[in-house]
Amino acid sequence: MRHRHLSTLTLALGIAVLLDVLRVWLPSVITLFGRAAETPAELLGAFALGWFLLALAAPALVRRTGAAPVGLVAAVVLAAARLALTAQPGGPAQLWLACAGLLAGLVWLAATAASVPRPVAGLALGMAGNAVGHALLGTEDLVWRGGVLAWSLSALLVPAFLAASVAVRRERADTSAAGPSPTGAGHGTTGRRIRVPGRRAWLLCGPALLLAGQVALAPALWSAAAGTGSPDFPGLARPGSGALPGALAVLLFLAAALFRAPARVARVLWPLVLLAGSVLFVTGHLVPAYLLTAAGLGGCLALTDTTGDGPAAADDAAGRGDDGRAGARRGRAAALGMLVFAVATVAYYAAYDLGYPNGWAPVATAVLVALVAATAPVRATPASSGAASPGPVLPTTVRVTVLAGLTALAALGAALHVPPAQARATATPAAVRVAAYNIRMGFGLDGRLDLDALARELRGADIVLLSEVDRGWWLNGGHDTLALLARRLEMPYVFAPAADPVWGDAVLSRFPARSGQTRRLTAHGAPTGAQALGVTLDLGGRELAVVATHLQPPPGRDPVEQAREVAAFAGRYAAGRPLVLGGDLNTEPADPAFAEFTGAGLVDALAPARPLRTSPADDPRTQIDHVFVSPGLTATEVRAPRTEASDHLPVTLTVTLP
């Protein structure tokens, strides 16, 4: 019993550490290796998948060298990489540290799988615990924060993982020294195909990590989905509290994973619930999507929490027997499961560069999980065989305590990070300060999530138009960049999806937003979706129409068709009111798309400061970020301050009202 509890704790801590590293590795591949889409998508995908292919050799290494030494060395490297990333190196050092940590984590998983036939409780607690920690931090991980808090909490998590890893190795050494099992490999296992305990559960480790990080246990998704539309804001997400639904997701996941439902019901119910959640996710129904996915994912994991049959399975459950063949099979299952994780992740997000439908990726992952769970054997080893009991590893009191504690902490995390309240009406100002900024999901040129740097560039603005706003893309680490930035600026926001429900454009304002409208733009051959967001602001009894957009040109073409759509939308939306339109328009002043805006009667607000090059941030050569105003508005104090907080420079200006 003591050995099984310690293994569960070690696995949970290790999963939490590995997820921390993944939240750095994924965006590092995009921002540092990918260099903001400068690297061909095929090369980027090959680089990402290569690390998971390398890890396929880990089970052979484990069988040759032994699970204990390989697992301990890998745990040390994983822990060291995690702490080194907290030191905020940025740049190439961050990329290669994250790669080293990832590979070590994959090897550690294979070694752990070789000696842990009952991983479901540890996997579930690790995923839920990491999600709750992410929620308590407002979706901004410790590795990005730095400072005393980051080091203090990291100094609790990482040493605890290492200490537990050392203790597990000692216990296994003591168990081995006690002598061979009375039901060893010589009792009829030769030449007979055995059912390997835990192999299905380990195979689902990778797919479960993906579905949890992308949908079920994603605090940024809880936050993004909490905003609700209204008749004045049809289809637009506005600030809200995700405390109750997010906590409910944790509750459903852990309850389904740790408390076994009747097998006949569970093997039909949980796969169907999981599939329903994945379909709702790709159709944009976020709250029911993550609730159903959480319950279905936990239930499917529980269905795989069975032991094998016969004496060989009993030996393997104790960490001995079958000459390590069963452990090697579990290790291969874990490595293959993580390869599925990588393939599905790359496939989903590569669509935004290559231009194919990607909704099938999370649905296919859910189908795989459902099939593996639904076909898991119902019958477990009889107690007389000496194998581990078929029920959950942890005692009921422990399961109830953990369930209640993590659920309460999830609710606390969401409640602690409430978005800024709606602004109050003020006296009509003579002028407003406007900023337009493509924030590249919050990542600077050094590949780090640095929202403080972004906030410094935007502080002092009354109206902020943001492009490339991320509210929970797993590829970027699963952060709600908009909510984090809005809290720093103390500005409420309106968000409009573009590529999918959690990536798009936003308007932040110190003035009350009275109404809004969004229009999805025709792709015209561009792989990434685009939209135009109109928001009406109350400037002390006088209304100002603001339109934020990010044009996405087809490869090698000017986005003239989308520019025409936005110009027409803005004219209709403003309806004679003063108008400010801006964003990353991906067109230069001499291009046809630019002429669509001036031809519609709008005024180039940045003209007094031209040439005003804004991209790339470290060597600005192109003028692709623009602000237009309606006739009668005057633009002064136009600037594009130099900063590397994004791959674009912000543009700031003062707009004087007539």
Summary of the structure (lengths in Angstrom):
residues: 658
radius of gyration: 26.5
end to end distance: 77.0
largest distance: 92.2
contacts: 2542
relative contact order: 0.11
helix: 55%
strand: 14%
